[in-house]
Amino acid sequence: MEMPIVNQCDVEDCAYNRDSACHALAITVGDTRHPHCDTFFTASAKGGDPSATGRVGACKVSDCRHNTDYECRAPGIAVGYHQSDIDCLTYAPA
């Protein structure tokens, strides 16, 4: 199985975000209640691998139609703001 790519991240203040792209090797989505990007954090310096594009390593939102056994099966996702939360915007209820 290939891990889905993070096609876009609109959360510029995330430590892994550079030019609207995620550079974490893998992110985790969900806190079981909603599709929050659990990998999000802020820091004074940018992190991750600038030559890599982030991927979805795990998803804890079991009621998403893209989730099978806590693995995301979407071809790719977008991360951004849903109100004040930083969420997977590709989330779709099952």
N, C-alpha and C positions, 0 to 999 in steps of 0.2 A: 504494500500500500504506500502510495506517495502522500506525504503530508500536504494539505492544502496551503496555498500561498496566501499571504496577506497582500492583496492587490493594492490596497490604499489604507493609509492611516492619517486621519485629519487631526490627530492630537499632537500638535507641534511641541508642547512642553514635556512630552514623554522622553525619557532618557534614551530610548531606542529609536526615536523618530528623527530622520534627517530628510528634509525636502519631501515631506508627506509619504515617506517610505519607512517601513519597519525593518530594523536590522538586528532584531533579536533572532537567534537561531530558531527558537520555537517559543510560542506563547501558549498560555493556558487561558481558556475562556470559561467564565461562569463561576458563580459562587453558589450554585444550585437554585437560586431564586430568580436570577436574570442573567443575561449574557454579558456580564462585565468582563473587561480585559484584565485578568488577574495579574498580568505581567507589567502593567502600567506602573511607573513611578517616575518622580522627577529627581534630577540631580544637576549639579553645576556643570558636569561634563557629559558629553554624549557617549553612549556605550554601544555594545554589540559589534558585529563584524560589518564594516562599511561596504564590503564587497558581497555580502549575503543579503538575500531578501527573506524577511521573516516568514515563518510557517506556523501552522496551528499544530501544536504538539498534543493537546488534550482539550476536551470540552466537557465540562461538568453539567451542562444544561440538557438534561435527559429528555425534555419535552420539545426539543428542536427537531424539525423534520430531517435535518442534515446529520443528526447525531446517531451513530450506531455503536453501541458498547463504549460510549464516552470518547469515540473518535469522530472527528468531523469528516464528512464525506462530500462537502461542497467543493466545487472545483477551485474556489478561492473565496476570500472574505474581504469585507471592508470594516475598518474599525473607526469609530468616531463618537461624537457626542449624541446621546439620547437624553434630552433635558440636560441635567448636570452630570450624568453618568458617562463613563467611557465604556462603550459597549461594542459587541460584534453587531454591526448593522445588517448582516446577512441572516441573522436569526429569523427563523420562521416557525411558528408553532406547528406541532405535528397534528 
